[in-house]
């Protein structure tokens, strides 16, 4: 909606992302303060998560560039896809965790992951607000009463950015409740975001591409999240374990 430069090439999109990262970090820190986690263990997790997040941004760009290459035949670094970043960052986290795994890290793994999910959701919420302000990730043309007219489009469209932001906010609230009850927040995220993102893709009006069974790349990645969630439920209910 307002993809205009504020200062030094920075737009409200980048500002929203920064606000999301700051608030997400504060939420993560405050939630972990309620747990009796040794400082050494906490510092190790912070380091692993920081590296995983950094690689997540790299994966987000690479995955989007790969999908674009499949469509155009030309490979160039452009854009980013959140789901690619989340899955890639999760893989890096899992690898680093296994490398550094100790009994202490294993003992507090569930608590750290459960605290990270709410911070991830609130950060993503602000990211989607940034998408709305930028005018990207918009929906299909519609006469729905919530329709929005972006400056670069000649017709009103579904504000899919705000739809998704609302779901993320609801999931964030639910994740805080689940966190206090010491349940598995990761399962909530995988099912909640995976299913909602799969559905919202049908409303998207920007070029999504079609790869397998006429599904977009984001829908394929959403299915990976859902399958991951099913795997965790089976592991928890059958083997009574908490696992990535």
C-alpha positions as CSV (number, residue, x, y, z in Angstrom):
1,X,0.0,0.0,0.0
2,X,2.9,2.3,0.8
3,X,6.0,0.9,-1.0
4,X,7.7,4.3,-0.7
5,X,11.2,5.0,0.5
6,X,11.4,6.5,4.0
7,X,15.2,7.0,4.2
8,X,18.3,5.3,2.7
9,X,16.1,3.0,0.6
10,X,14.2,1.7,3.6
11,X,10.5,1.2,3.2
12,X,7.7,0.3,5.7
13,X,8.2,-3.3,4.7
14,X,11.7,-3.4,6.1
15,X,10.5,-1.5,9.2
16,X,7.8,-4.0,9.8
17,X,10.2,-6.9,9.5
18,X,12.6,-5.2,12.0
19,X,9.7,-4.6,14.4
20,X,8.7,-8.2,14.1
21,X,12.2,-9.5,14.8
22,X,12.5,-7.2,17.9
23,X,9.1,-8.1,19.3
24,X,9.7,-11.8,18.6
25,X,13.0,-11.7,20.4
26,X,11.4,-10.0,23.4
27,X,8.6,-12.6,23.5
28,X,11.2,-15.4,23.3
29,X,13.3,-14.0,26.0
30,X,10.4,-13.3,28.4
31,X,8.9,-16.8,27.9
32,X,12.2,-18.4,28.7
33,X,12.7,-16.3,31.8
34,X,9.8,-18.2,33.3
35,X,11.8,-21.5,33.0
36,X,14.7,-22.6,35.1
37,X,17.1,-23.1,32.2
38,X,20.9,-23.1,33.0
39,X,22.6,-20.1,31.4
40,X,25.1,-22.3,29.5
41,X,22.3,-24.3,27.9
42,X,20.4,-21.1,27.1
43,X,23.4,-19.5,25.4
44,X,24.0,-22.7,23.3
45,X,20.4,-22.7,22.1
46,X,20.5,-18.9,21.3
47,X,23.6,-19.5,19.2
48,X,22.1,-22.4,17.3
49,X,18.8,-20.6,16.7
50,X,20.6,-17.5,15.5
51,X,22.6,-19.4,13.0
52,X,19.5,-21.3,11.9
53,X,17.6,-18.1,11.4
54,X,20.4,-16.6,9.3
55,X,20.5,-19.7,7.1
56,X,16.7,-19.5,7.0
57,X,16.9,-16.2,5.2
58,X,19.4,-17.7,2.7
59,X,17.1,-20.7,2.1
60,X,14.2,-18.3,1.6
61,X,15.9,-16.6,-1.2
62,X,17.4,-19.8,-2.8
63,X,14.1,-21.6,-2.8
64,X,12.2,-18.7,-4.4
65,X,15.0,-18.4,-7.0
66,X,14.8,-22.1,-7.7
67,X,11.0,-21.9,-8.3
68,X,11.5,-18.9,-10.5
69,X,14.2,-20.8,-12.4
70,X,11.7,-23.7,-13.0
71,X,9.2,-21.2,-14.5
72,X,11.6,-19.0,-16.5
73,X,14.6,-21.1,-17.2
74,X,16.9,-18.3,-15.9
75,X,18.4,-18.5,-12.4
76,X,18.9,-15.3,-10.5
77,X,18.6,-14.4,-6.9
78,X,15.3,-12.6,-6.4
79,X,12.5,-12.5,-3.9
80,X,12.1,-14.9,-0.9
81,X,9.6,-17.4,0.3
82,X,8.9,-17.7,4.0
83,X,8.1,-21.4,3.9
84,X,11.4,-22.2,2.2
85,X,13.1,-20.2,4.9
86,X,11.3,-21.9,7.7
87,X,11.9,-25.5,6.5
88,X,15.6,-24.7,5.6
89,X,16.2,-23.0,8.9
90,X,14.6,-26.0,10.7
91,X,16.9,-28.4,9.0
92,X,20.0,-26.3,9.9
93,X,18.7,-26.2,13.5
94,X,18.3,-30.0,13.6
95,X,21.8,-30.6,12.2
96,X,23.4,-28.1,14.6
97,X,21.4,-29.5,17.5
98,X,22.6,-33.1,16.8
99,X,26.2,-31.9,16.6
100,X,26.0,-30.1,20.0
101,X,23.5,-32.5,21.6
102,X,24.2,-33.2,25.3
103,X,21.9,-34.5,28.1
104,X,21.4,-30.9,29.3
105,X,20.4,-29.7,25.8
106,X,18.0,-32.6,25.4
107,X,16.4,-32.0,28.8
108,X,15.4,-28.5,27.9
109,X,14.7,-28.9,24.1
110,X,10.9,-29.0,24.4
111,X,10.8,-25.9,26.6
112,X,13.0,-23.9,24.2
113,X,11.1,-24.9,21.1
114,X,7.7,-24.2,22.7
115,X,9.0,-20.7,23.6
116,X,10.3,-20.1,20.1
117,X,7.0,-20.9,18.3
118,X,5.1,-17.9,19.8
119,X,8.0,-15.6,18.9
120,X,8.1,-16.9,15.4
121,X,4.3,-16.4,15.0
122,X,4.4,-12.8,16.2
123,X,7.4,-12.0,14.0
124,X,5.7,-13.4,11.0
125,X,2.5,-11.4,11.9
126,X,4.4,-8.2,11.5
127,X,6.1,-9.5,8.4
128,X,2.7,-10.0,6.8
129,X,1.7,-6.4,7.8
130,X,4.8,-5.4,6.0
131,X,3.7,-7.3,2.9
132,X,0.3,-5.4,3.0
133,X,2.1,-2.1,3.2
134,X,4.4,-3.0,0.4
135,X,1.5,-4.2,-1.8
136,X,3.0,-7.7,-2.5
137,X,1.5,-11.1,-1.9
138,X,-2.0,-9.7,-2.8
139,X,-5.1,-11.8,-3.6
140,X,-7.3,-12.3,-6.5
141,X,-9.7,-9.7,-7.9
142,X,-12.9,-9.5,-5.9
143,X,-16.0,-7.5,-4.9
144,X,-15.8,-8.8,-1.4
145,X,-16.5,-6.1,1.2
146,X,-13.0,-6.4,2.6
147,X,-11.4,-5.9,-0.8
148,X,-8.5,-3.5,-1.1
149,X,-7.3,-1.4,-4.1
150,X,-3.5,-1.3,-4.3
151,X,-1.9,1.6,-6.2
152,X,-0.2,-0.7,-8.7
153,X,-3.4,-2.7,-9.5
154,X,-6.4,-1.5,-11.5
155,X,-8.9,-3.5,-9.5
156,X,-9.7,-4.4,-5.9
157,X,-8.3,-7.6,-4.6
158,X,-8.5,-9.9,-1.5
159,X,-6.1,-8.5,1.2
160,X,-4.6,-12.0,1.7
161,X,-1.7,-10.5,3.7
162,X,-4.2,-9.3,6.3
163,X,-6.1,-12.6,6.2
164,X,-2.9,-14.5,7.0
165,X,-1.9,-11.9,9.6
166,X,-5.2,-12.5,11.4
167,X,-4.6,-16.3,11.5
168,X,-1.0,-15.7,12.7
169,X,-2.2,-13.5,15.5
170,X,-4.8,-16.1,16.5
171,X,-2.2,-18.9,16.4
172,X,0.1,-16.7,18.5
173,X,-2.5,-16.3,21.2
174,X,-3.2,-20.0,21.1
175,X,0.5,-20.8,21.3
176,X,0.8,-18.7,24.5
177,X,-2.0,-20.7,26.1
178,X,-0.4,-24.0,25.0
179,X,3.0,-22.8,26.3
180,X,1.5,-22.2,29.8
181,X,0.0,-25.7,29.7
182,X,3.4,-27.1,28.6
183,X,2.0,-28.8,25.5
184,X,3.6,-29.1,22.1
185,X,3.5,-25.8,20.3
186,X,5.3,-27.1,17.3
187,X,2.4,-29.3,16.4
188,X,0.0,-26.3,16.6
189,X,2.3,-24.3,14.3
190,X,2.7,-27.1,11.7
191,X,-1.0,-27.8,11.4
192,X,-2.3,-24.3,12.0
193,X,0.0,-22.5,9.6
194,X,0.4,-25.3,7.1
195,X,-3.4,-25.7,6.6
196,X,-4.2,-22.0,6.6
197,X,-1.4,-21.2,4.1
198,X,-2.4,-24.0,1.8
199,X,-6.0,-22.6,1.7
200,X,-4.9,-18.9,1.3
201,X,-2.8,-19.9,-1.7
202,X,-6.1,-20.4,-3.6
203,X,-6.9,-16.7,-3.0
204,X,-3.6,-15.3,-4.1
205,X,-3.6,-13.2,-7.2
206,X,0.1,-12.8,-7.8
207,X,1.9,-15.3,-9.9
208,X,2.1,-18.5,-7.8
209,X,3.3,-20.9,-10.4
210,X,1.9,-24.5,-10.8
211,X,4.3,-27.4,-10.3
212,X,2.6,-30.7,-9.1
213,X,-1.1,-31.4,-9.5
214,X,-1.6,-27.7,-10.3
215,X,-0.4,-26.8,-6.7
216,X,1.8,-23.8,-6.1
217,X,5.3,-24.1,-4.6
218,X,3.9,-22.7,-1.3
219,X,1.2,-25.3,-1.2
220,X,3.7,-28.1,-1.7
221,X,5.8,-26.7,1.2
222,X,2.7,-26.4,3.3
223,X,2.0,-30.0,2.7
224,X,5.5,-30.8,4.1
225,X,4.6,-28.9,7.3
226,X,1.3,-30.8,7.6
227,X,3.1,-34.2,7.0
228,X,5.7,-33.1,9.6
229,X,2.9,-32.4,12.1
230,X,1.3,-35.8,11.4
231,X,4.6,-37.4,12.1
232,X,5.0,-35.6,15.4
233,X,1.5,-36.6,16.5
234,X,2.2,-40.2,15.7
235,X,5.5,-40.1,17.5
236,X,4.0,-38.4,20.6
237,X,0.9,-40.7,20.8
238,X,2.6,-44.0,19.9
239,X,6.1,-43.6,21.3
240,X,5.3,-40.9,23.9
241,X,8.3,-38.8,22.9
242,X,8.8,-35.2,21.9
243,X,10.9,-35.0,18.8
244,X,11.8,-32.8,15.9
